[in-house]
Amino acid sequence: MGQTARVSAIVWIAAVSLAAWLWLLLCQGFFWRTDVRLPLRRDPDDWPSVCAVVPARDEAAVLPASLPSLLAQEYPGRAEIFLVDDGSSDGTGELARELADTHGGLPLTVTSPGEPPAGWTGKLWAVRHGIDLARARGPEYLLLTDADIAHAPDSLRELVAAAESGGFDVVSQMARLRVESLWERLVVPAFVYFFAQLYPFRRIGRKGTRTAAAAGGCVLLRTEAAERARIPDAIRHAVIDDVALARAVKGSGGRIWLGLAERVDSVRPYPRLHDLWRMVSRSAYAQLRHNPLLLLGTVAGLVLVYLVPPAALMAGLASGDGAAALVGGAAWLVMTGTYLPILRYYRRPLWLAPLLPFTAFLYLLMTVDSAVQHYRGRGAAWKGRTYARPDAVADEHLL
């Protein structure tokens, strides 16, 4: 009787997991699809002016692979770049000037904001400094892009055409992250998959929905919308600034769009698991608003959704319980099927899809570690700056 009850409990838990996967498959904005790319667009009659703002702190290792692509933008209107050297110790600012002298292209201004005052995260203080300088040029759009982002020559042109054609105040693209090392191949596609699960791209661009998100590596922002939403001052506490920006713009009546990139790539390497672990754990607990109950719920949810299916399948096979094996296997199959599109997008082998439960377990550990670091007073960090216990951070995002 005890064995029957225990096996029956496994079946019921697996059934709940399968139901969760069917709901995710059909009712979570089709998050698993990867066809949300730049919307239909046409060239405007008059190309608006654009200023690109690039916060950079100790980025000398990646600038040679990224900055020349931004300088080389084939944009029909007026455009220039402001690179904000945020206290770098590796010669980032000097290297940026050398690259501009060597490659030419769009005008580049290199500036430094000094140390951030209390209440500001370092990156957003650098962004604010860049935006203040850019506004003196009176641009109609701001391109907020990170120092590790490489753009195809027509990237800016296509972003502006999409914003003008669709009437969007924010057009953001999730840069294609690097997937060369073993750990990058295992962890990076799942990162984008989990992000889309939290913030389904289709819902973000739809009028009347509350879902709001952006990808900080590539955000085209209408200047008028930035002023209306008080960007970046309104989000100065944000450790995870991209979703905070999107929420501020959408909350002030703006229209936003987010999709996967075709012309934008991150050149930053994460060769070791430790590098990826730091990337995720630095801000995962901020996504949960530093709330222990949300942390417990997230851990329970990850276990139920990602770990129960393979566990039920194996337990069913080991005990001869066909029902547990069938239900657990069905849930694992649905999970695997939803992961295939993002692996195709990253051109990774499809046999990695059944390994998603293992990757989810890693993310579970990273999230718990993020909370542990928070309560140890280490807080989040950006480029060597630590923001201990950022309790003022409001609703923001994951990576």
Secondary structure, DSSP 4 states (H G I P E B T S, - for coil): -HHHHHHHHHHHHHHHHHHHHHHHHHHSTTTT-----SPP----SSPPPEEEEEEESS-TTTHHHHHHHHHT---SS-EEEEEEE-S-SS-HHHHHHHHHHHH--S-EEEE---SPPTT--HHHHHHHHHHHHHHTT--SEEEEE-TTEEE-TTHHHHHHHHHHHHT-SEEEEEEE----SHHHHHHHHHHHHHHHHHS-HHHHTSTT-------TTEEEEEHHHHHHTTTTGGGTT-SSHHHHHHHHHHHTT--EEEEEEEEEEE-----SHHHHHHHHHTTHHHHTTT-HHHHHHHHHHHIIIIIHHHHHHHHHHHHT-HHHHHHHHHHHHHHHHHHHHHHHHTT--GGGGGGHHHHHHHHHHHHHHHHHHHHTT--EEETTEEE---TT--S----
